[in-house]
Amino acid sequence: MTVTATSVGESDQLELRIAPEARVRAWRLGRLLPAAAAALSGLLLYVSFPPRTLWWLALPAFAIFGWVLRGRGWKAGLGLGYLCGLGFLLPLLVWTGVEVGPGPWLALVAIEAVFVALVGAGVAAVSKLPGWPVWAAAVWIAGEAARARVPFEGFPWGKIAFGQADGVFLPLAAVGGTPVLGFAVVLCGFGLYEVVRLAVETRRTGTVRRAAAAVGLLSLAVPVVGAVAARPLVSDKAEDGSVTVGVVQGNVPRAGLDFNSQRRAVLDYHARETERLAAEVKAGKVARPDFVLWPENSSDIDPFANPDARAVIDTAAKAVGVPISVGGVVERDGKLYNEQILWDPAKGPVDTYDKRQIQPFGEYLPFRSLIGAINSNWTSMQRQDFSRGTKPGVFTMDGAKVGLVTCYEAAFDWTVRSEVTDGAQMISVPSNNATFDRSEMTYQQLAMSRVRAVEHSRTVTVPVTSGVSAIIMPDGKITQKTGMFVADSLVQKVPLRSSQTPATQLGILPEIALVLVAAGGLGWAVGAGLRGRRAGDV
């Protein structure tokens, strides 16, 4: 076959035309694939959270995140981290816009994803170091520590630990709280990627890098072994006897923000359900509780200032014949408090606990004048800011010491621990989720309470206005729960415990240690980078 000069020239020209197009496509794919993978890793994290029980999806999520970031510069890590944050937080926090529209939801996610972006930059930086999975996992926990504190005193929702209530790693919560539990999950995920990466590399080159392989295998194995070793810390045995607790869910007239306009109806519903419970006790259908727990906002009418509300609560307490913890909105000295009130059937109100960790944009409005200028409806929904309590809340109810952690406070490590160190033998998390309708919010919060039960080895009750209310054993298992938007009550004998787990005793120390590990890794990475640039200049 003879090839003419003309045909060769045409072929070369065609090749020249095709080659740039192929290179452009390859370049675009090289840019889009990591971006898509970063968003996918965030989406997998979201799917690993309740109400689903797919906790194990957190491992491939971090494996993908590690693949995306390893060996990249910090700027690329920043962008890819932000995409991971969006993939995770956009669906996770969609409930924040259920009643107020997408504006606050999108703004919250945009801000919170910045922390994940910074983590991405940090992970990319330490990914070039020996033993990088350890440094990278510590960087993630450092990001969670920052997100739990700023802005507006933090927003810990979405801590990796809170997605592990059904997982094998849960006992580690008793070792070092949510930071250690979260660190184990993230480390295992990065270790999974490292093992797969080295396996592929070994198959391609025929050479085994023993040190790197050891790091990968240990990163994968140590968290699992640690969780198994921590199992003896998890127990539901009574140490100080038992009590029979009653949890009342009165329900609300309708879901949404306007349930507040039906305040008297909400109070009446909870009184009515308590009186129904009293009738069942009298009829011998259920055991007599030693005390009863009402949810947050079960009396938004101040019973100290309104005799009719006081009479309704007093009648319910006398009917059931035991102390009740009532969630009220109380004005005192011109200040508004989200308060739990210990109501004795004979003496009336005898003790109070004022919520300490109040919710920004829910219980108080930062930048009130600016927000009002943008949308006056937002300021009208919260006309007066709540004030903060200053002391832990532990009620003595029929001899049992019950620690109060009101709703949003359950997301914060310090608020729960303070009740246990103040002597609480069990914990109650009174909540009001009616604002968020049937969203996943209530299940996410319920999972937090399960983690807290194991973290501090305490029974946890969750009385909620509209559900899901539950009783959780110290081992994190739910033994009873209600449906959503139904009136119901739960009665159960539960153990009281006074011993303290390592997590309770250590408090913030494990988190500080992990933050220092992250800082050490970042310092090493920055130093190595500077030395490399100086060597290149020489």
RALIN-V493553 format. One record per pair of residues at least 24 apart in sequence whose ideal C-beta (glycine too) atoms are under 6 Angstrom apart, sorted by the first residue. I is the first residue (numbers start at 1). J is the second residue. Records with the same first field share a line. If there is no record, write none. Layout:
BEGIN
I = J, J
END
This chain:
BEGIN
34 = 68
35 = 83
37 = 64, 68
38 = 68, 80, 83, 84
39 = 83, 87
41 = 65, 84
42 = 84, 87, 88
43 = 87
45 = 88
46 = 88, 91, 92
48 = 163
49 = 163
50 = 443, 444, 447
51 = 440, 443
53 = 166
55 = 163, 164, 166, 167
58 = 185
59 = 188, 189, 192
62 = 186, 189, 190
63 = 189, 192, 193
66 = 190, 193
67 = 193
69 = 123, 124, 127
70 = 127
71 = 127
72 = 124
74 = 121, 124, 125
77 = 120, 121, 124
78 = 117, 120, 121
80 = 120
81 = 116, 117, 119, 120
82 = 113, 117
84 = 116
85 = 113, 116
86 = 113
89 = 113
92 = 158
95 = 436, 439, 441
98 = 436, 437, 439
99 = 256, 257, 435
115 = 143, 146, 147
119 = 143
122 = 522
125 = 525
126 = 521, 525
129 = 524, 525
131 = 215
133 = 187, 190, 191, 194, 219
135 = 521
136 = 190
137 = 183, 186, 187, 190
138 = 514, 517, 518
139 = 518
140 = 186
141 = 179, 182, 183, 514
142 = 515, 518
145 = 511, 515
152 = 360, 366
156 = 411
157 = 411
160 = 185
161 = 451
162 = 447, 448
165 = 447, 450, 451
168 = 227
169 = 227
170 = 454, 476
171 = 227, 230, 231, 234
172 = 227, 230
173 = 451, 454, 455
174 = 233, 454, 501, 503
175 = 230, 502
176 = 503, 510
177 = 413, 455, 503
179 = 510, 511, 514
180 = 510
183 = 514
184 = 223
187 = 219, 223
188 = 220, 223
191 = 216, 219, 220
192 = 220
195 = 220
233 = 501
234 = 454, 475
236 = 473, 474, 475, 495
238 = 495
239 = 497, 498, 499
240 = 425, 496, 498
241 = 496
242 = 493, 495
243 = 290, 400
244 = 287, 289, 290, 493
245 = 289, 461, 494
246 = 289, 292, 491
247 = 293, 461, 463, 469, 490
248 = 273, 274, 292, 294, 489
249 = 464, 469, 482, 488
250 = 487
251 = 466, 487
252 = 434, 465, 466
255 = 434, 437
257 = 435
259 = 434
263 = 300, 301
267 = 299, 301, 312
270 = 294, 298
271 = 312, 316
273 = 487, 489
274 = 316, 320
275 = 316, 319
277 = 489
278 = 319, 320
286 = 491
287 = 491
289 = 322, 491
290 = 398
291 = 322, 323, 397, 398
292 = 320, 322, 324
293 = 325, 428, 461, 463
294 = 324, 326, 327, 463
295 = 327, 430, 431, 432, 463, 464, 465
296 = 327, 406, 407, 430, 431, 432
297 = 327, 432
298 = 327
299 = 326, 328
300 = 329
302 = 330, 331
313 = 343
317 = 343, 345
318 = 345
321 = 345
323 = 397
327 = 430
335 = 387
336 = 384, 386
337 = 387
338 = 386
340 = 404
342 = 395
351 = 395
353 = 393, 404
354 = 389
355 = 389, 406
356 = 388, 389
357 = 409, 412, 415
358 = 386, 388
359 = 408
392 = 418, 419, 422
394 = 419, 422, 423, 424
400 = 425, 496
401 = 425
402 = 426, 428
403 = 427
404 = 428
405 = 429
406 = 430
407 = 431
410 = 448, 449
411 = 448
416 = 452
417 = 507
420 = 456, 504
425 = 496, 498
426 = 458, 459, 496
427 = 458, 460
428 = 461
429 = 462
430 = 463
431 = 464
432 = 465
433 = 464
434 = 465, 466
438 = 484
442 = 468
446 = 470
450 = 476
455 = 503
456 = 504
457 = 497, 501
458 = 497
459 = 494, 495
END
